[in-house]
Amino acid sequence: MAIKFAIIKERKSPPDRRVVFSPKKCIQLLETYPDAAIEVESSLVRVFKDIEYTSQGIEVVDDVSDCDVLLGVKEVPITALIPNKKYFFFSHTIKQQPYNKALLQAILKNKIELYDHETIVKENGFRLIGFGRYAGLVGAYNTFRALGLRDGIFTLAKVETLADFVAMKVELNKIKLPAIKIVLTGSGKVAKGAKEIVDHLNIEKITVDEYLTKTYQKAVYCYIDVMDYNKKMDGGTFNKTEFFKDPTGYESNFMRFAKVSDVLIAGHFYGENAPYLFTRDDAKHPEFHISVIGDISCDIDGPVASTLRASTIADPIYGYQAASEKEVPFKTKNSITVMAVDNLPCELPKDASEGFGRMFFNQVMPAFFNNDKDGILERAKITTSKGTLTERFSYLQDYIKGRD
């Protein structure tokens, strides 16, 4: 069965330059699947210009209403929704986010089949696609940029002014770090992306024991996971499976790192009911030593106490004064310098789009043409063409009706 895909224009403000498929990926789609067709909705902000698509023979149009499957990145404004279509984008509704309730209501009203990029998962629930690596790359870079600006020791260009990841690495090659200790949290794509930047700077990785007990005359870092910064309240052995299932019997053990660290790059996923990494009271402790925090995960007023709000690409850095628990200018003496941009991959749109496109092409596209034999589309579908929630997402029923 022939399927016509559309690459839709991103309409959110501030503008997002990312796209699901580059011109080359569109060509690969047509070459791989003879039953596929594709159109690109004209856009003035997309990282790949309209002419880059048309020069490859891909049709660029102003109206994609004749397409079956519409592929985007960010939420589609309610006024731009086309009824009775299949849509793929990050809807930010599956956690019952209040600000997008009306969007999900409109999707149901328009009998749209919604597939959220976040719900494209394996049978075990692990996500198959995402921008995590690019959040990590940009987040770590921005953390070092904040350090340089705060202390006046070096200047890094903003990522959004650079062409791509290669240019980022060239920029990083210009700087020299002082003798600092950096702690990096997490084990997923975000943390691994951040680790790429740290490793590119040739910062020596040391063990937890070395990090906690030794001093160094150069920059070093420690890469820690959930069992390193949490412990059982009863003093028993840490059980990772138990922790992820029910973390209520655990408490943070991060303070031992906070006492010896200068920089924290937070790339870990925060699960519901898990202990906070550090609290506002922890930050007031006389031995709390961290002075720069790159909170890539950016959970507001959550596990990283200094993250009072998300910062922006335009204004990415602010200060947190532990004593007053208030925001201050980031160069304020004895404050913690915070980088907490919540849309980091937008700063690296070309690389992020190409990486995302590879994942989507490899993990999702086959499902359209193999009768979804692995259940990829079935698991990801939030709403049906009849204007109802799927069974998997029936828990959203109270959310869309406005009940608590």
MINU-280484 format. One record per residue (C-alpha): residue in one letter; z, y, x; residue number from 1. Coordinates in Angstrom, 1 decimal, always signed. Layout:
! residues N
+------+--------+--------+--------+------+
| tido |     c3 |     c2 |     c1 | loba |
+------+--------+--------+--------+------+
|    A |      Z |      Y |      X |  NUM |
...
+------+--------+--------+--------+------+
! end
This chain:
! residues 404
+------+--------+--------+--------+------+
| tido |     c3 |     c2 |     c1 | loba |
+------+--------+--------+--------+------+
|    M |   +0.0 |   +0.0 |   +0.0 |    1 |
|    A |   -1.0 |   +3.4 |   +1.4 |    2 |
|    I |   +1.9 |   +5.8 |   +2.0 |    3 |
|    K |   +1.4 |   +9.5 |   +2.6 |    4 |
|    F |   +4.1 |  +11.1 |   +4.8 |    5 |
|    A |   +4.9 |  +14.8 |   +5.2 |    6 |
|    I |   +6.7 |  +16.7 |   +8.0 |    7 |
|    I |   +8.4 |  +19.4 |   +6.0 |    8 |
|    K |   +9.2 |  +23.0 |   +7.0 |    9 |
|    E |  +12.8 |  +23.7 |   +7.9 |   10 |
|    R |  +14.1 |  +26.4 |   +5.6 |   11 |
|    K |  +17.8 |  +26.7 |   +6.5 |   12 |
|    S |  +19.1 |  +29.9 |   +8.1 |   13 |
|    P |  +19.7 |  +30.3 |  +10.9 |   14 |
|    P |  +16.4 |  +28.7 |  +11.7 |   15 |
|    D |  +16.3 |  +25.1 |  +13.1 |   16 |
|    R |  +13.3 |  +24.5 |  +15.4 |   17 |
|    R |  +13.6 |  +20.7 |  +15.4 |   18 |
|    V |  +11.2 |  +18.3 |  +13.7 |   19 |
|    V |  +11.2 |  +14.5 |  +13.0 |   20 |
|    F |   +7.7 |  +13.9 |  +14.6 |   21 |
|    S |   +5.9 |  +15.7 |  +17.4 |   22 |
|    P |   +2.1 |  +15.8 |  +17.3 |   23 |
|    K |   +1.9 |  +12.8 |  +19.6 |   24 |
|    K |   +4.2 |  +10.8 |  +17.3 |   25 |
|    C |   +2.0 |  +11.6 |  +14.3 |   26 |
|    I |   -1.0 |  +10.2 |  +16.1 |   27 |
|    Q |   +0.9 |   +7.1 |  +17.1 |   28 |
|    L |   +2.0 |   +6.7 |  +13.4 |   29 |
|    L |   -1.7 |   +6.7 |  +12.3 |   30 |
|    E |   -2.8 |   +4.4 |  +15.0 |   31 |
|    T |   +0.0 |   +1.9 |  +14.4 |   32 |
|    Y |   -0.1 |   +1.9 |  +10.6 |   33 |
|    P |   -3.6 |   +2.0 |   +9.1 |   34 |
|    D |   -2.1 |   +2.4 |   +5.6 |   35 |
|    A |   -0.3 |   +5.6 |   +6.6 |   36 |
|    A |   -1.4 |   +9.2 |   +6.2 |   37 |
|    I |   +0.5 |  +12.3 |   +7.3 |   38 |
|    E |   +0.4 |  +16.0 |   +6.6 |   39 |
|    V |   +2.5 |  +18.8 |   +8.3 |   40 |
|    E |   +3.8 |  +21.7 |   +6.3 |   41 |
|    S |   +3.0 |  +24.9 |   +8.1 |   42 |
|    S |   +5.9 |  +26.5 |   +9.9 |   43 |
|    L |   +6.4 |  +29.6 |  +12.1 |   44 |
|    V |   +9.7 |  +28.4 |  +13.7 |   45 |
|    R |   +9.0 |  +24.8 |  +14.6 |   46 |
|    V |   +9.2 |  +24.0 |  +18.3 |   47 |
|    F |   +5.7 |  +22.5 |  +18.0 |   48 |
|    K |   +3.2 |  +25.1 |  +16.8 |   49 |
|    D |   +0.8 |  +24.4 |  +13.9 |   50 |
|    I |   -2.1 |  +24.5 |  +16.3 |   51 |
|    E |   -0.5 |  +21.7 |  +18.4 |   52 |
|    Y |   -0.8 |  +19.5 |  +15.3 |   53 |
|    T |   -4.3 |  +20.6 |  +14.2 |   54 |
|    S |   -5.7 |  +20.2 |  +17.8 |   55 |
|    Q |   -4.7 |  +16.5 |  +17.5 |   56 |
|    G |   -6.5 |  +16.2 |  +14.2 |   57 |
|    I |   -3.3 |  +16.3 |  +12.1 |   58 |
|    E |   -3.7 |  +18.3 |   +8.9 |   59 |
|    V |   -1.4 |  +21.3 |   +8.5 |   60 |
|    V |   -0.9 |  +22.5 |   +4.9 |   61 |
|    D |   +1.1 |  +24.9 |   +2.8 |   62 |
|    D |   +1.7 |  +22.4 |   +0.0 |   63 |
|    V |   +3.0 |  +18.9 |   +0.6 |   64 |
|    S |   +3.4 |  +17.9 |   -3.1 |   65 |
|    D |   +0.7 |  +15.2 |   -2.8 |   66 |
|    C |   +2.8 |  +13.3 |   -0.3 |   67 |
|    D |   +5.1 |  +10.4 |   -1.0 |   68 |
|    V |   +7.7 |  +10.6 |   +1.7 |   69 |
|    L |   +9.0 |  +13.9 |   +3.0 |   70 |
|    L |  +10.7 |  +14.0 |   +6.4 |   71 |
|    G |  +13.0 |  +16.8 |   +7.5 |   72 |
|    V |  +16.0 |  +17.5 |   +9.6 |   73 |
|    K |  +18.4 |  +19.9 |   +7.8 |   74 |
|    E |  +19.2 |  +20.2 |   +4.1 |   75 |
|    V |  +16.4 |  +21.2 |   +1.9 |   76 |
|    P |  +17.2 |  +24.3 |   -0.3 |   77 |
|    I |  +17.5 |  +23.4 |   -4.0 |   78 |
|    T |  +14.6 |  +25.7 |   -4.9 |   79 |
|    A |  +12.3 |  +23.9 |   -2.4 |   80 |
|    L |  +12.9 |  +20.4 |   -3.7 |   81 |
|    I |   +9.9 |  +18.6 |   -5.1 |   82 |
|    P |  +10.8 |  +16.2 |   -7.9 |   83 |
|    N |  +10.1 |  +12.5 |   -7.9 |   84 |
|    K |   +9.7 |  +12.2 |   -4.1 |   85 |
|    K |  +11.4 |  +10.3 |   -1.3 |   86 |
|    Y |  +13.3 |  +12.6 |   +1.1 |   87 |
|    F |  +14.8 |  +12.0 |   +4.5 |   88 |
|    F |  +17.1 |  +14.7 |   +6.0 |   89 |
|    F |  +20.8 |  +15.3 |   +6.9 |   90 |
|    S |  +22.2 |  +16.1 |   +3.5 |   91 |
|    H |  +25.8 |  +16.5 |   +4.5 |   92 |
|    T |  +27.0 |  +15.1 |   +1.2 |   93 |
|    I |  +28.3 |  +11.6 |   +2.0 |   94 |
|    K |  +31.7 |  +12.9 |   +3.0 |   95 |
|    Q |  +31.8 |  +14.8 |   -0.3 |   96 |
|    Q |  +31.3 |  +18.1 |   +1.4 |   97 |
|    P |  +32.0 |  +20.8 |   -1.2 |   98 |
|    Y |  +29.3 |  +23.2 |   +0.0 |   99 |
|    N |  +26.5 |  +20.7 |   -0.8 |  100 |
|    K |  +27.7 |  +19.3 |   -4.1 |  101 |
|    A |  +25.1 |  +21.4 |   -5.9 |  102 |
|    L |  +22.4 |  +20.0 |   -3.6 |  103 |
|    L |  +23.2 |  +16.4 |   -4.5 |  104 |
|    Q |  +23.4 |  +17.3 |   -8.2 |  105 |
|    A |  +19.9 |  +18.8 |   -7.9 |  106 |
|    I |  +18.5 |  +15.8 |   -6.1 |  107 |
|    L |  +19.7 |  +13.6 |   -9.0 |  108 |
|    K |  +18.4 |  +15.9 |  -11.6 |  109 |
|    N |  +15.0 |  +15.9 |   -9.9 |  110 |
|    K |  +15.0 |  +12.1 |   -9.7 |  111 |
|    I |  +14.6 |  +12.2 |   -5.9 |  112 |
|    E |  +15.2 |   +9.2 |   -3.7 |  113 |
|    L |  +17.4 |  +10.6 |   -0.9 |  114 |
|    Y |  +17.8 |   +8.8 |   +2.4 |  115 |
|    D |  +20.2 |  +10.5 |   +4.8 |  116 |
|    H |  +19.5 |  +10.1 |   +8.5 |  117 |
|    E |  +23.3 |   +9.5 |   +8.9 |  118 |
|    T |  +23.1 |   +6.5 |   +6.5 |  119 |
|    I |  +20.3 |   +4.8 |   +8.4 |  120 |
|    V |  +22.5 |   +2.0 |   +9.9 |  121 |
|    K |  +22.5 |   -1.6 |  +11.0 |  122 |
|    E |  +24.2 |   -4.2 |   +8.9 |  123 |
|    N |  +27.4 |   -3.6 |  +10.9 |  124 |
|    G |  +27.4 |   +0.1 |  +10.0 |  125 |
|    F |  +26.4 |   +1.4 |  +13.4 |  126 |
|    R |  +24.0 |   +4.3 |  +13.2 |  127 |
|    L |  +20.4 |   +3.7 |  +14.3 |  128 |
|    I |  +19.2 |   +7.3 |  +14.8 |  129 |
|    G |  +20.7 |  +10.7 |  +15.5 |  130 |
|    F |  +20.9 |  +13.7 |  +17.8 |  131 |
|    G |  +24.2 |  +12.7 |  +19.5 |  132 |
|    R |  +22.9 |  +12.5 |  +23.1 |  133 |
|    Y |  +21.4 |  +16.0 |  +22.9 |  134 |
|    A |  +24.7 |  +17.4 |  +21.5 |  135 |
|    G |  +26.4 |  +15.8 |  +24.5 |  136 |
|    L |  +23.9 |  +17.2 |  +27.0 |  137 |
|    V |  +24.0 |  +20.8 |  +25.7 |  138 |
|    G |  +27.8 |  +20.6 |  +25.0 |  139 |
|    A |  +28.7 |  +19.7 |  +28.5 |  140 |
|    Y |  +26.3 |  +22.3 |  +30.0 |  141 |
|    N |  +27.8 |  +25.0 |  +27.7 |  142 |
|    T |  +31.3 |  +24.0 |  +28.8 |  143 |
|    F |  +30.4 |  +24.6 |  +32.4 |  144 |
|    R |  +28.6 |  +27.8 |  +31.4 |  145 |
|    A |  +31.9 |  +29.0 |  +29.7 |  146 |
|    L |  +33.9 |  +28.2 |  +32.8 |  147 |
|    G |  +31.5 |  +30.2 |  +35.0 |  148 |
|    L |  +31.6 |  +33.2 |  +32.6 |  149 |
|    R |  +35.3 |  +33.1 |  +32.1 |  150 |
|    D |  +36.1 |  +33.1 |  +35.8 |  151 |
|    G |  +33.1 |  +35.0 |  +37.0 |  152 |
|    I |  +32.2 |  +32.3 |  +39.5 |  153 |
|    F |  +28.6 |  +31.5 |  +38.5 |  154 |
|    T |  +26.2 |  +32.3 |  +35.7 |  155 |
|    L |  +24.1 |  +29.7 |  +33.8 |  156 |
|    A |  +21.3 |  +30.7 |  +31.5 |  157 |
|    K |  +21.7 |  +29.9 |  +27.8 |  158 |
|    V |  +20.0 |  +26.5 |  +27.0 |  159 |
|    E |  +18.0 |  +28.1 |  +24.2 |  160 |
|    T |  +16.2 |  +30.3 |  +26.8 |  161 |
|    L |  +15.2 |  +27.2 |  +28.8 |  162 |
|    A |  +12.1 |  +25.1 |  +28.1 |  163 |
|    D |  +13.6 |  +21.6 |  +28.2 |  164 |
|    F |  +16.1 |  +19.2 |  +29.7 |  165 |
|    V |  +14.3 |  +19.4 |  +33.1 |  166 |
|    A |  +14.8 |  +23.1 |  +33.2 |  167 |
|    M |  +18.5 |  +22.6 |  +32.3 |  168 |
|    K |  +19.0 |  +20.4 |  +35.3 |  169 |
|    V |  +17.2 |  +22.9 |  +37.6 |  170 |
|    E |  +19.6 |  +25.6 |  +36.3 |  171 |
|    L |  +22.7 |  +23.3 |  +37.0 |  172 |
|    N |  +21.5 |  +22.7 |  +40.5 |  173 |
|    K |  +22.3 |  +26.4 |  +41.3 |  174 |
|    I |  +26.0 |  +26.2 |  +40.7 |  175 |
|    K |  +29.0 |  +25.1 |  +42.8 |  176 |
|    L |  +32.2 |  +24.0 |  +41.1 |  177 |
|    P |  +35.7 |  +24.7 |  +42.3 |  178 |
|    A |  +38.2 |  +22.0 |  +42.8 |  179 |
|    I |  +38.9 |  +21.2 |  +39.2 |  180 |
|    K |  +39.9 |  +18.1 |  +37.2 |  181 |
|    I |  +37.7 |  +17.3 |  +34.1 |  182 |
|    V |  +38.6 |  +14.9 |  +31.4 |  183 |
|    L |  +35.8 |  +13.5 |  +29.2 |  184 |
|    T |  +36.6 |  +11.7 |  +26.0 |  185 |
|    G |  +34.5 |   +9.2 |  +24.0 |  186 |
|    S |  +32.3 |   +6.2 |  +24.3 |  187 |
|    G |  +29.3 |   +6.9 |  +22.0 |  188 |
|    K |  +26.0 |   +8.8 |  +22.4 |  189 |
|    V |  +27.7 |  +12.2 |  +22.4 |  190 |
|    A |  +30.0 |  +11.3 |  +25.3 |  191 |
|    K |  +27.3 |   +9.5 |  +27.2 |  192 |
|    G |  +25.1 |  +12.6 |  +26.9 |  193 |
|    A |  +27.9 |  +14.8 |  +28.3 |  194 |
|    K |  +28.4 |  +12.3 |  +31.1 |  195 |
|    E |  +24.8 |  +12.7 |  +32.1 |  196 |
|    I |  +25.4 |  +16.4 |  +32.8 |  197 |
|    V |  +28.7 |  +15.7 |  +34.7 |  198 |
|    D |  +27.0 |  +13.0 |  +36.8 |  199 |
|    H |  +24.0 |  +15.3 |  +37.5 |  200 |
|    L |  +26.4 |  +17.8 |  +39.0 |  201 |
|    N |  +27.5 |  +14.9 |  +41.4 |  202 |
|    I |  +31.1 |  +15.2 |  +40.3 |  203 |
|    E |  +33.1 |  +12.2 |  +41.5 |  204 |
|    K |  +34.3 |   +9.8 |  +38.7 |  205 |
|    I |  +37.8 |   +8.5 |  +39.4 |  206 |
|    T |  +40.1 |   +6.0 |  +37.7 |  207 |
|    V |  +42.8 |   +7.0 |  +35.2 |  208 |
|    D |  +45.5 |   +6.2 |  +37.7 |  209 |
|    E |  +43.9 |   +8.3 |  +40.4 |  210 |
|    Y |  +43.4 |  +11.1 |  +38.0 |  211 |
|    L |  +47.0 |  +11.2 |  +36.9 |  212 |
|    T |  +48.6 |  +10.8 |  +40.3 |  213 |
|    K |  +46.4 |  +12.4 |  +43.0 |  214 |
|    T |  +45.2 |  +15.8 |  +43.9 |  215 |
|    Y |  +41.7 |  +16.6 |  +45.2 |  216 |
|    Q |  +40.0 |  +19.3 |  +47.1 |  217 |
|    K |  +36.8 |  +19.0 |  +45.0 |  218 |
|    A |  +35.8 |  +18.7 |  +41.4 |  219 |
|    V |  +36.5 |  +15.2 |  +39.9 |  220 |
|    Y |  +36.4 |  +13.7 |  +36.4 |  221 |
|    C |  +37.9 |  +10.9 |  +34.4 |  222 |
|    Y |  +36.0 |   +9.3 |  +31.6 |  223 |
|    I |  +38.5 |   +8.0 |  +29.0 |  224 |
|    D |  +38.2 |   +6.1 |  +25.8 |  225 |
|    V |  +40.4 |   +5.6 |  +22.7 |  226 |
|    M |  +42.9 |   +3.2 |  +24.4 |  227 |
|    D |  +43.5 |   +5.7 |  +27.2 |  228 |
|    Y |  +44.6 |   +8.6 |  +25.0 |  229 |
|    N |  +46.4 |   +6.7 |  +22.2 |  230 |
|    K |  +49.4 |   +4.3 |  +22.3 |  231 |
|    K |  +51.3 |   +2.1 |  +19.9 |  232 |
|    M |  +54.3 |   +3.8 |  +18.4 |  233 |
|    D |  +56.4 |   +0.6 |  +18.9 |  234 |
|    G |  +55.4 |   +0.3 |  +22.5 |  235 |
|    G |  +53.3 |   -2.8 |  +21.9 |  236 |
|    T |  +49.9 |   -3.6 |  +23.4 |  237 |
|    F |  +47.0 |   -1.5 |  +22.2 |  238 |
|    N |  +44.7 |   -3.4 |  +19.9 |  239 |
|    K |  +41.3 |   -1.7 |  +19.6 |  240 |
|    T |  +40.2 |   -3.7 |  +16.5 |  241 |
|    E |  +43.5 |   -2.9 |  +14.8 |  242 |
|    F |  +43.3 |   +0.8 |  +15.8 |  243 |
|    F |  +39.9 |   +1.3 |  +14.2 |  244 |
|    K |  +40.9 |   -0.6 |  +11.1 |  245 |
|    D |  +44.2 |   +1.3 |  +10.6 |  246 |
|    P |  +45.4 |   +3.8 |  +13.3 |  247 |
|    T |  +48.6 |   +4.8 |  +11.5 |  248 |
|    G |  +50.8 |   +2.8 |  +13.8 |  249 |
|    Y |  +49.5 |   +4.8 |  +16.9 |  250 |
|    E |  +50.2 |   +8.1 |  +18.4 |  251 |
|    S |  +48.5 |  +10.3 |  +21.0 |  252 |
|    N |  +49.0 |   +9.6 |  +24.6 |  253 |
|    F |  +46.8 |  +12.5 |  +25.7 |  254 |
|    M |  +49.5 |  +14.8 |  +27.0 |  255 |
|    R |  +49.6 |  +13.0 |  +30.3 |  256 |
|    F |  +45.9 |  +14.1 |  +30.8 |  257 |
|    A |  +46.6 |  +17.6 |  +29.5 |  258 |
|    K |  +49.2 |  +18.1 |  +32.2 |  259 |
|    V |  +46.8 |  +17.6 |  +35.1 |  260 |
|    S |  +43.4 |  +18.7 |  +33.7 |  261 |
|    D |  +41.6 |  +22.0 |  +34.0 |  262 |
|    V |  +38.7 |  +21.2 |  +31.7 |  263 |
|    L |  +38.4 |  +19.0 |  +28.6 |  264 |
|    I |  +35.0 |  +17.9 |  +27.3 |  265 |
|    A |  +35.7 |  +16.3 |  +23.9 |  266 |
|    G |  +32.9 |  +13.9 |  +22.9 |  267 |
|    H |  +34.9 |  +11.3 |  +20.9 |  268 |
|    F |  +34.5 |  +10.4 |  +17.3 |  269 |
|    Y |  +37.6 |  +11.2 |  +15.2 |  270 |
|    G |  +38.3 |   +8.6 |  +12.6 |  271 |
|    E |  +40.3 |   +9.3 |   +9.4 |  272 |
|    N |  +44.1 |   +9.0 |   +9.9 |  273 |
|    A |  +43.8 |   +8.7 |  +13.7 |  274 |
|    P |  +46.3 |  +10.7 |  +15.8 |  275 |
|    Y |  +45.2 |  +14.2 |  +16.9 |  276 |
|    L |  +44.2 |  +14.4 |  +20.5 |  277 |
|    F |  +46.7 |  +17.3 |  +20.9 |  278 |
|    T |  +48.4 |  +19.5 |  +18.4 |  279 |
|    R |  +49.2 |  +23.2 |  +18.4 |  280 |
|    D |  +52.7 |  +22.4 |  +19.5 |  281 |
|    D |  +51.3 |  +20.4 |  +22.4 |  282 |
|    A |  +49.2 |  +23.3 |  +23.5 |  283 |
|    K |  +52.4 |  +25.4 |  +23.7 |  284 |
|    H |  +54.0 |  +23.0 |  +26.1 |  285 |
|    P |  +54.7 |  +24.7 |  +29.5 |  286 |
|    E |  +53.0 |  +21.9 |  +31.3 |  287 |
|    F |  +49.8 |  +22.0 |  +29.2 |  288 |
|    H |  +47.3 |  +22.8 |  +31.9 |  289 |
|    I |  +43.8 |  +22.7 |  +30.2 |  290 |
|    S |  +42.2 |  +26.1 |  +30.2 |  291 |
|    V |  +38.6 |  +25.3 |  +29.2 |  292 |
|    I |  +37.6 |  +23.1 |  +26.3 |  293 |
|    G |  +34.1 |  +22.0 |  +25.2 |  294 |
|    D |  +34.7 |  +20.5 |  +21.8 |  295 |
|    I |  +31.4 |  +18.9 |  +21.1 |  296 |
|    S |  +32.7 |  +16.9 |  +18.2 |  297 |
|    C |  +33.9 |  +20.1 |  +16.6 |  298 |
|    D |  +36.3 |  +19.0 |  +13.9 |  299 |
|    I |  +37.7 |  +22.3 |  +12.6 |  300 |
|    D |  +41.5 |  +22.6 |  +12.6 |  301 |
|    G |  +41.7 |  +18.9 |  +13.6 |  302 |
|    P |  +42.3 |  +16.6 |  +16.6 |  303 |
|    V |  +41.6 |  +19.4 |  +19.1 |  304 |
|    A |  +44.1 |  +22.1 |  +18.1 |  305 |
|    S |  +42.2 |  +25.0 |  +19.8 |  306 |
|    T |  +39.2 |  +24.5 |  +17.6 |  307 |
|    L |  +39.9 |  +27.1 |  +14.9 |  308 |
|    R |  +36.3 |  +27.4 |  +13.9 |  309 |
|    A |  +32.8 |  +26.4 |  +14.9 |  310 |
|    S |  +31.2 |  +28.9 |  +17.2 |  311 |
|    T |  +27.5 |  +29.8 |  +17.2 |  312 |
|    I |  +24.6 |  +29.5 |  +19.6 |  313 |
|    A |  +24.4 |  +33.3 |  +19.6 |  314 |
|    D |  +28.1 |  +33.6 |  +20.3 |  315 |
|    P |  +29.3 |  +30.2 |  +21.6 |  316 |
|    I |  +32.7 |  +31.0 |  +23.3 |  317 |
|    Y |  +36.0 |  +32.3 |  +22.0 |  318 |
|    G |  +39.6 |  +32.2 |  +23.2 |  319 |
|    Y |  +42.6 |  +30.3 |  +21.7 |  320 |
|    Q |  +46.1 |  +31.7 |  +22.4 |  321 |
|    A |  +48.6 |  +28.8 |  +22.1 |  322 |
|    A |  +51.7 |  +31.0 |  +21.5 |  323 |
|    S |  +50.3 |  +32.8 |  +18.5 |  324 |
|    E |  +47.9 |  +30.0 |  +17.4 |  325 |
|    K |  +45.3 |  +32.7 |  +17.0 |  326 |
|    E |  +41.8 |  +33.4 |  +18.3 |  327 |
|    V |  +41.5 |  +36.0 |  +21.1 |  328 |
|    P |  +38.7 |  +37.2 |  +23.4 |  329 |
|    F |  +37.8 |  +34.3 |  +25.7 |  330 |
|    K |  +38.7 |  +36.2 |  +28.9 |  331 |
|    T |  +42.2 |  +36.9 |  +27.6 |  332 |
|    K |  +44.8 |  +35.9 |  +30.3 |  333 |
|    N |  +46.6 |  +32.6 |  +29.6 |  334 |
|    S |  +44.4 |  +31.6 |  +26.7 |  335 |
|    I |  +42.2 |  +28.5 |  +26.4 |  336 |
|    T |  +38.5 |  +29.1 |  +26.5 |  337 |
|    V |  +36.8 |  +27.3 |  +23.7 |  338 |
|    M |  +33.2 |  +26.2 |  +23.3 |  339 |
|    A |  +32.8 |  +24.7 |  +19.8 |  340 |
|    V |  +29.2 |  +25.1 |  +18.7 |  341 |
|    D |  +28.5 |  +22.7 |  +15.8 |  342 |
|    N |  +24.6 |  +22.5 |  +16.1 |  343 |
|    L |  +24.2 |  +22.0 |  +19.8 |  344 |
|    P |  +20.9 |  +20.0 |  +19.7 |  345 |
|    C |  +19.2 |  +23.0 |  +18.1 |  346 |
|    E |  +19.3 |  +24.6 |  +21.6 |  347 |
|    L |  +17.2 |  +21.8 |  +23.0 |  348 |
|    P |  +14.6 |  +21.4 |  +20.2 |  349 |
|    K |  +11.7 |  +19.9 |  +22.1 |  350 |
|    D |  +13.7 |  +17.1 |  +23.8 |  351 |
|    A |  +15.9 |  +16.5 |  +20.8 |  352 |
|    S |  +12.8 |  +16.2 |  +18.5 |  353 |
|    E |  +11.0 |  +13.9 |  +20.8 |  354 |
|    G |  +14.1 |  +11.7 |  +21.3 |  355 |
|    F |  +14.8 |  +11.6 |  +17.5 |  356 |
|    G |  +11.2 |  +10.9 |  +16.7 |  357 |
|    R |  +11.2 |   +7.9 |  +19.0 |  358 |
|    M |  +14.3 |   +6.5 |  +17.3 |  359 |
|    F |  +12.9 |   +7.1 |  +13.8 |  360 |
|    F |   +9.5 |   +5.6 |  +14.7 |  361 |
|    N |  +11.0 |   +2.5 |  +16.2 |  362 |
|    Q |  +13.9 |   +1.9 |  +13.8 |  363 |
|    V |  +12.7 |   +3.2 |  +10.4 |  364 |
|    M |   +8.9 |   +3.3 |  +10.2 |  365 |
|    P |   +8.4 |   -0.5 |  +10.3 |  366 |
|    A |  +10.6 |   -0.8 |   +7.1 |  367 |
|    F |   +7.9 |   +1.0 |   +5.1 |  368 |
|    F |   +5.3 |   -1.6 |   +6.0 |  369 |
|    N |   +7.3 |   -4.9 |   +6.2 |  370 |
|    N |   +8.8 |   -4.8 |   +2.8 |  371 |
|    D |  +12.1 |   -3.5 |   +4.3 |  372 |
|    K |  +12.9 |   -7.0 |   +5.5 |  373 |
|    D |  +15.9 |   -5.8 |   +7.5 |  374 |
|    G |  +17.3 |   -3.7 |   +4.6 |  375 |
|    I |  +17.1 |   -0.5 |   +6.6 |  376 |
|    L |  +15.9 |   +1.6 |   +3.7 |  377 |
|    E |  +18.0 |   -0.2 |   +1.1 |  378 |
|    R |  +21.2 |   +0.6 |   +3.0 |  379 |
|    A |  +20.2 |   +4.2 |   +3.6 |  380 |
|    K |  +19.2 |   +5.1 |   +0.0 |  381 |
|    I |  +21.8 |   +7.3 |   -1.7 |  382 |
|    T |  +20.0 |   +8.2 |   -4.9 |  383 |
|    T |  +17.3 |   +6.4 |   -7.0 |  384 |
|    S |  +14.1 |   +7.6 |   -8.7 |  385 |
|    K |  +16.0 |   +7.2 |  -12.0 |  386 |
|    G |  +18.4 |  +10.0 |  -11.1 |  387 |
|    T |  +21.4 |   +7.7 |  -10.3 |  388 |
|    L |  +23.5 |   +6.9 |   -7.3 |  389 |
|    T |  +22.9 |   +3.6 |   -5.6 |  390 |
|    E |  +25.8 |   +1.1 |   -5.7 |  391 |
|    R |  +26.6 |   +1.7 |   -2.0 |  392 |
|    F |  +27.2 |   +5.4 |   -2.7 |  393 |
|    S |  +28.7 |   +5.1 |   -6.2 |  394 |
|    Y |  +31.9 |   +6.5 |   -4.7 |  395 |
|    L |  +30.2 |   +9.9 |   -4.9 |  396 |
|    Q |  +30.2 |   +9.8 |   -8.7 |  397 |
|    D |  +33.4 |  +11.9 |   -9.0 |  398 |
|    Y |  +32.2 |  +14.3 |   -6.4 |  399 |
|    I |  +29.0 |  +15.2 |   -8.3 |  400 |
|    K |  +30.9 |  +15.5 |  -11.5 |  401 |
|    G |  +33.4 |  +17.8 |  -10.0 |  402 |
|    R |  +36.4 |  +15.6 |  -10.4 |  403 |
|    D |  +39.0 |  +15.2 |   -7.6 |  404 |
+------+--------+--------+--------+------+
! end
